[in-house]
Amino acid sequence: MAPDLDPVVQGRVASVEEAARGVRPSDVEHVALVVPVGSVAATPGWLTAAERARRDALRDPRDRAAYLAAHALVRSCAARLLGASASGLRIVQECPTCGSGTHGRPAVDGHEVVAVSLSHTRTHVAAVAARLATVAAGAAGVLEVGVDVEDVQPVPDSAFSDRELRWLAQQPDRARAATTLWARKEALVKVGVVDLGRVGSLDVLDAAAHAPGDRVDDCAVLPLEVSPPAGHGTVVAAWAWRVRPPRPPARSSDDDAASWRRTDRRPGA
């Protein structure tokens, strides 16, 4: 049984300025949701063998329940975009560095045009599925997304830039404000903007330092509303997206041979 998607934030992104590489925010179709763990109905049968192994390695039953809920929710978000059955979708991972299938950015097997991300605490899960609209697909590049959900709690000062620390000192609810910034940073880490070791130097405030910004470099960063509203005040979430330039095709030995034949000019030929 798929989770109820009535409160889903869905449609086309329309709240940020024009993105890099000529892709407009309205060209990014997405389905994104943050819900309590208990509101997601799913069974372990939805999971792949690799997912079940990772879930079973978690000792606390609350962590296992959150893991299952998050992996079910991301399937539901992707299914809404694809017009498919959520239980029939496979979520796979592959590390671009070592090729391992035990870690790395998640993807929907067989549906590379859809970018997905997921996150969970012990109380809430978040997921996003997005794709470039047909008019923007192709030469524009590769869409990458990241989502993060966090329980409101104190965050160490080392996670923030000097400008962010000055802003936080002015906020009436410092813990909530700090968690809001941290969720945005985590979403950007998942997109690949920065790694966790350098996240303290990543500034996610707007240019005037009045509030969290909606752009960081070539990435859009957006808040996610917690559903139902009872989660407000205790949980914050954000998601980010960018379009990465397409990688040039790898040269093959046939390409090299063809190039040699074109340039080979023997005397008298």
CORPEUR-V732642 format. One record per pair of residues at least 4 apart in sequence whose C-alpha atoms are under 8 Angstrom apart, sorted by sequence separation. I is the first residue (numbers start at 0). J is the second residue. D is the distance in whole Angstrom. If there is no record, write none. Layout:
I;J;D / I;J;D
//
This chain:
17;21;7 / 18;22;5 / 22;26;6 / 23;27;7 / 34;38;7 / 35;39;7 / 41;45;7 / 46;50;6 / 47;51;6 / 48;52;6 / 49;53;6 / 50;54;6 / 51;55;6 / 52;56;6 / 53;57;7 / 58;62;7 / 59;63;7 / 60;64;6 / 61;65;6 / 62;66;6 / 63;67;6 / 64;68;6 / 65;69;6 / 66;70;6 / 67;71;6 / 68;72;6 / 69;73;6 / 70;74;6 / 71;75;6 / 72;76;6 / 73;77;6 / 74;78;6 / 75;79;6 / 76;80;7 / 77;81;6 / 78;82;6 / 79;83;7 / 83;87;8 / 84;88;7 / 94;98;5 / 99;103;8 / 106;110;8 / 107;111;7 / 119;123;6 / 120;124;6 / 131;135;6 / 132;136;6 / 135;139;6 / 136;140;7 / 154;158;7 / 159;163;6 / 160;164;6 / 161;165;6 / 162;166;6 / 163;167;6 / 164;168;6 / 165;169;7 / 166;170;7 / 172;176;6 / 173;177;6 / 174;178;6 / 175;179;6 / 176;180;6 / 177;181;6 / 178;182;6 / 179;183;7 / 180;184;6 / 181;185;6 / 182;186;6 / 183;187;6 / 184;188;6 / 185;189;6 / 186;190;6 / 187;191;6 / 188;192;6 / 193;197;6 / 194;198;6 / 197;201;7 / 204;208;5 / 205;209;7 / 214;218;6 / 215;219;6 / 226;230;7 / 230;234;6 / 231;235;7 / 250;254;6 / 251;255;7 / 252;256;6 / 253;257;6 / 254;258;6 / 255;259;6 / 256;260;6 / 257;261;6 / 258;262;6 / 259;263;6 / 264;268;6 / 17;22;7 / 18;23;5 / 34;39;8 / 46;51;6 / 57;62;6 / 58;63;8 / 78;83;5 / 83;88;8 / 93;98;6 / 94;99;5 / 106;111;7 / 119;124;4 / 131;136;5 / 159;164;6 / 168;173;7 / 187;192;6 / 188;193;5 / 193;198;6 / 204;209;7 / 205;210;6 / 214;219;5 / 215;220;7 / 225;230;6 / 250;255;7 / 17;23;5 / 18;24;6 / 57;63;6 / 78;84;6 / 93;99;5 / 94;100;6 / 107;113;7 / 118;124;6 / 119;125;6 / 167;173;6 / 170;176;7 / 187;193;7 / 188;194;6 / 204;210;6 / 205;211;6 / 206;212;8 / 213;219;6 / 214;220;6 / 225;231;6 / 16;23;8 / 17;24;6 / 78;85;5 / 92;99;8 / 93;100;4 / 94;101;8 / 106;113;8 / 107;114;8 / 117;124;8 / 118;125;5 / 188;195;7 / 204;211;4 / 205;212;4 / 213;220;5 / 16;24;7 / 43;51;7 / 55;63;7 / 77;85;7 / 92;100;5 / 93;101;7 / 94;102;6 / 95;103;7 / 106;114;6 / 107;115;7 / 117;125;6 / 118;126;6 / 156;164;7 / 193;201;8 / 203;211;6 / 204;212;5 / 205;213;7 / 212;220;7 / 213;221;6 / 15;24;7 / 54;63;5 / 75;84;8 / 91;100;7 / 92;101;6 / 93;102;6 / 94;103;4 / 106;115;6 / 117;126;4 / 167;176;7 / 203;212;6 / 205;214;8 / 225;234;7 / 14;24;8 / 75;85;5 / 78;88;8 / 92;102;6 / 93;103;5 / 94;104;7 / 105;115;6 / 116;126;6 / 117;127;7 / 167;177;7 / 188;198;8 / 225;235;7 / 13;24;6 / 74;85;5 / 92;103;5 / 93;104;7 / 105;116;6 / 115;126;7 / 116;127;5 / 131;142;7 / 203;214;8 / 224;235;8 / 225;236;7 / 12;24;5 / 13;25;5 / 54;66;6 / 74;86;7 / 92;104;6 / 93;105;7 / 104;116;8 / 115;127;6 / 116;128;7 / 130;142;7 / 203;215;6 / 223;235;7 / 224;236;7 / 11;24;7 / 12;25;5 / 54;67;7 / 92;105;5 / 115;128;4 / 129;142;8 / 202;215;8 / 223;236;5 / 11;25;5 / 12;26;7 / 71;85;8 / 74;88;6 / 91;105;6 / 92;106;6 / 114;128;6 / 115;129;6 / 184;198;7 / 222;236;6 / 223;237;5 / 11;26;7 / 12;27;6 / 71;86;8 / 74;89;8 / 90;105;6 / 91;106;5 / 113;128;6 / 114;129;5 / 129;144;7 / 222;237;4 / 223;238;7 / 11;27;6 / 12;28;7 / 74;90;8 / 90;106;6 / 91;107;6 / 113;129;6 / 114;130;6 / 128;144;8 / 221;237;6 / 222;238;6 / 11;28;5 / 12;29;7 / 90;107;5 / 91;108;6 / 113;130;5 / 127;144;8 / 184;201;7 / 220;237;7 / 221;238;5 / 10;28;6 / 11;29;6 / 89;107;6 / 90;108;6 / 112;130;6 / 127;145;8 / 220;238;6 / 221;239;6 / 9;28;8 / 10;29;6 / 88;107;7 / 89;108;5 / 112;131;8 / 127;146;7 / 184;203;7 / 220;239;4 / 9;29;6 / 10;30;7 / 70;90;8 / 88;108;7 / 126;146;7 / 153;173;8 / 154;174;7 / 183;203;7 / 219;239;5 / 220;240;7 / 9;30;4 / 46;67;8 / 125;146;7 / 153;174;5 / 218;239;7 / 219;240;5 / 8;30;6 / 9;31;6 / 125;147;7 / 152;174;5 / 153;175;8 / 218;240;6 / 219;241;6 / 7;30;7 / 8;31;5 / 125;148;6 / 151;174;6 / 152;175;7 / 154;177;6 / 158;181;8 / 180;203;7 / 218;241;5 / 7;31;6 / 8;32;6 / 43;67;7 / 46;70;8 / 124;148;7 / 151;175;5 / 153;177;7 / 154;178;7 / 217;241;6 / 218;242;8 / 7;32;5 / 42;67;8 / 123;148;7 / 153;178;7 / 217;242;8 / 6;32;8 / 41;67;7 / 45;71;7 / 152;178;6 / 41;68;7 / 151;178;6 / 154;181;8 / 36;64;7 / 40;68;7 / 114;142;6 / 115;143;8 / 116;144;6 / 117;145;7 / 118;146;6 / 119;147;7 / 120;148;7 / 150;178;8 / 36;65;6 / 39;68;6 / 114;143;6 / 115;144;6 / 116;145;5 / 117;146;6 / 118;147;5 / 119;148;6 / 120;149;6 / 149;178;7 / 41;71;6 / 77;107;8 / 114;144;6 / 115;145;7 / 116;146;6 / 117;147;7 / 118;148;6 / 119;149;8 / 120;150;7 / 37;68;8 / 40;71;8 / 180;211;7 / 187;218;8 / 36;68;6 / 39;71;7 / 36;69;8 / 39;72;7 / 149;182;6 / 187;220;8 / 148;182;6 / 3;38;8 / 147;182;5 / 2;38;7 / 3;39;8 / 77;113;7 / 147;183;7 / 2;39;5 / 183;220;7 / 1;39;7 / 2;40;6 / 77;115;7 / 147;185;6 / 183;221;8 / 1;40;6 / 2;41;8 / 146;185;7 / 147;186;5 / 159;198;8 / 160;199;6 / 163;202;7 / 183;222;8 / 0;40;6 / 1;41;7 / 145;185;8 / 146;186;5 / 158;198;6 / 159;199;5 / 160;200;5 / 162;202;8 / 163;203;8 / 0;41;6 / 45;86;5 / 145;186;5 / 158;199;4 / 159;200;7 / 160;201;7 / 163;204;7 / 45;87;8 / 47;89;7 / 73;115;7 / 144;186;8 / 145;187;6 / 157;199;6 / 158;200;8 / 159;201;7 / 160;202;6 / 166;208;7 / 46;89;7 / 47;90;7 / 73;116;7 / 145;188;8 / 146;189;7 / 159;202;7 / 166;209;8 / 32;76;8 / 46;90;8 / 73;117;6 / 145;189;5 / 31;76;7 / 144;189;7 / 145;190;5 / 163;208;8 / 30;76;5 / 144;190;5 / 162;208;7 / 30;77;7 / 70;117;7 / 143;190;6 / 69;117;6 / 80;128;7 / 30;79;7 / 69;118;6 / 80;129;8 / 190;239;7 / 30;80;7 / 69;119;6 / 76;126;7 / 77;127;8 / 190;240;7 / 29;80;7 / 76;127;6 / 77;128;5 / 186;237;7 / 187;238;8 / 190;241;7 / 49;101;7 / 72;124;8 / 73;125;8 / 76;128;6 / 77;129;8 / 186;238;5 / 187;239;6 / 66;119;7 / 72;125;7 / 73;126;5 / 182;235;7 / 183;236;8 / 186;239;6 / 187;240;8 / 65;119;6 / 72;126;6 / 73;127;6 / 182;236;6 / 183;237;5 / 65;120;7 / 69;124;5 / 73;128;7 / 182;237;6 / 183;238;7 / 65;121;6 / 68;124;7 / 69;125;6 / 179;235;6 / 183;239;8 / 64;121;8 / 65;122;7 / 69;126;7 / 175;232;7 / 178;235;7 / 179;236;7 / 62;120;8 / 65;123;7 / 179;237;8 / 62;121;6 / 65;124;7 / 61;121;6 / 175;235;8 / 1;71;8 / 2;72;7 / 1;72;8 / 2;75;7 / 1;75;6 / 151;232;7 / 151;233;5 / 150;233;6 / 151;234;5 / 1;85;7 / 150;234;4 / 151;235;7 / 1;86;8 / 36;121;7 / 37;122;8 / 104;189;8 / 149;234;6 / 150;235;7 / 0;86;8 / 36;122;6 / 148;234;7 / 149;235;6 / 35;122;6 / 36;123;5 / 148;235;6 / 149;236;6 / 35;123;4 / 36;124;6 / 148;236;4 / 34;123;6 / 35;124;6 / 147;236;6 / 148;237;7 / 33;123;7 / 34;124;6 / 146;236;7 / 147;237;6 / 33;124;6 / 34;125;7 / 146;237;6 / 147;238;6 / 33;125;4 / 146;238;4 / 32;125;6 / 33;126;7 / 145;238;5 / 146;239;6 / 31;125;7 / 32;126;6 / 144;238;7 / 145;239;5 / 31;126;6 / 32;127;7 / 144;239;6 / 145;240;7 / 31;127;4 / 144;240;4 / 30;127;6 / 31;128;6 / 143;240;6 / 144;241;7 / 29;127;7 / 30;128;5 / 142;240;7 / 143;241;6 / 29;128;6 / 30;129;6 / 142;241;6 / 143;242;6 / 29;129;4 / 142;242;4 / 143;243;7 / 28;129;5 / 29;130;7 / 141;242;5 / 142;243;6 / 27;129;7 / 28;130;5 / 140;242;6 / 141;243;5 / 27;130;6 / 28;131;6 / 139;242;7 / 140;243;5 / 141;244;6 / 27;131;5 / 28;132;6 / 140;244;5 / 141;245;6 / 26;131;6 / 27;132;6 / 139;244;7 / 140;245;5 / 26;132;5 / 139;245;8 / 138;245;7 / 26;134;7 / 26;135;6 / 123;234;8 / 125;236;8 / 127;238;8 / 22;135;6 / 33;148;8 / 22;139;7 / 21;139;7 / 20;139;7 / 33;223;7 / 32;223;7 / 33;224;7 / 34;225;6 / 35;226;8 / 31;223;8 / 32;224;8 / 33;225;5 / 34;226;5 / 35;227;8 / 32;225;8 / 33;226;6 / 34;227;7 / 32;226;8 / 35;230;8 / 15;213;6 / 19;217;6 / 15;214;8 / 18;217;7 / 18;218;7 / 18;219;7 / 33;236;7 / 15;219;7 / 8;223;8 / 8;224;8 / 6;226;7 / 22;242;8 / 6;227;8 / 19;241;8 / 20;242;7 / 18;241;8 / 19;242;7 / 20;244;8
//
